[in-house]
Amino acid sequence: MKRVILLFLTLTSFLYSSEYKMLIDLRTSDSKIIKKALINNINAISEYQKSNGNTINVAVVISGGAYDFFKKEKVSPTVKKELDELNDKGVKFEVCSMGMKARGIKQDELFSYVKPAFNRAMALVKWQNKGYAYILVK
């Protein structure tokens, strides 16, 4: 009987849990916005959804002034640690290759978990086609 109840509760929790998908178009060069709108926001939303039995998947597309926050030699140790923790939580990071080329940034200058995309527009379209909701951070 206990097994039946446990199975019922497990199946019921799957029926009522939801998956949320968030796409952040990150363009800012402002460290306060990176901290508040990216790091703190993702952490708060993740904890909230987890406490409600939901999951959240986050993708971040990096362009504009945001490149320096993902460069090994430029970012502060505190921000690096926080970005590493987001990566550990499953946040996906992509960077616009065309913008990298225009700025003379090489892939090995970025954190290993930052993956190149053809360009910002194609990365945004790819994630939106997968059902991710668009949020601009600039």
Secondary structure in CASP SS format (residue, H / E / C, confidence):
PFRMAT SS
TARGET T0000
AUTHOR 0000-0000-0000
METHOD secondary structure of the structure
MODEL  1
M C 1.00
K H 1.00
R H 1.00
V H 1.00
I H 1.00
L H 1.00
L H 1.00
F H 1.00
L H 1.00
T H 1.00
L H 1.00
T H 1.00
S H 1.00
F H 1.00
L H 1.00
Y H 1.00
S C 1.00
S C 1.00
E E 1.00
Y E 1.00
K E 1.00
M E 1.00
L E 1.00
I E 1.00
D E 1.00
L E 1.00
R C 1.00
T C 1.00
S C 1.00
D C 1.00
S H 1.00
K H 1.00
I H 1.00
I H 1.00
K H 1.00
K H 1.00
A H 1.00
L H 1.00
I H 1.00
N H 1.00
N H 1.00
I H 1.00
N H 1.00
A H 1.00
I H 1.00
S H 1.00
E H 1.00
Y H 1.00
Q H 1.00
K H 1.00
S H 1.00
N C 1.00
G C 1.00
N C 1.00
T E 1.00
I E 1.00
N E 1.00
V E 1.00
A E 1.00
V E 1.00
V E 1.00
I E 1.00
S C 1.00
G H 1.00
G H 1.00
A H 1.00
Y H 1.00
D H 1.00
F H 1.00
F H 1.00
K E 1.00
K C 1.00
E C 1.00
K C 1.00
V C 1.00
S C 1.00
P H 1.00
T H 1.00
V H 1.00
K H 1.00
K H 1.00
E H 1.00
L H 1.00
D H 1.00
E H 1.00
L H 1.00
N H 1.00
D H 1.00
K C 1.00
G C 1.00
V C 1.00
K E 1.00
F E 1.00
E E 1.00
V E 1.00
C E 1.00
S H 1.00
M H 1.00
G H 1.00
M H 1.00
K H 1.00
A H 1.00
R H 1.00
G C 1.00
I C 1.00
K C 1.00
Q H 1.00
D H 1.00
E H 1.00
L E 1.00
F C 1.00
S C 1.00
Y C 1.00
V E 1.00
K E 1.00
P E 1.00
A E 1.00
F C 1.00
N C 1.00
R H 1.00
A H 1.00
M H 1.00
A H 1.00
L H 1.00
V H 1.00
K H 1.00
W H 1.00
Q H 1.00
N H 1.00
K C 1.00
G C 1.00
Y C 1.00
A E 1.00
Y E 1.00
I E 1.00
L E 1.00
V E 1.00
K C 1.00
END
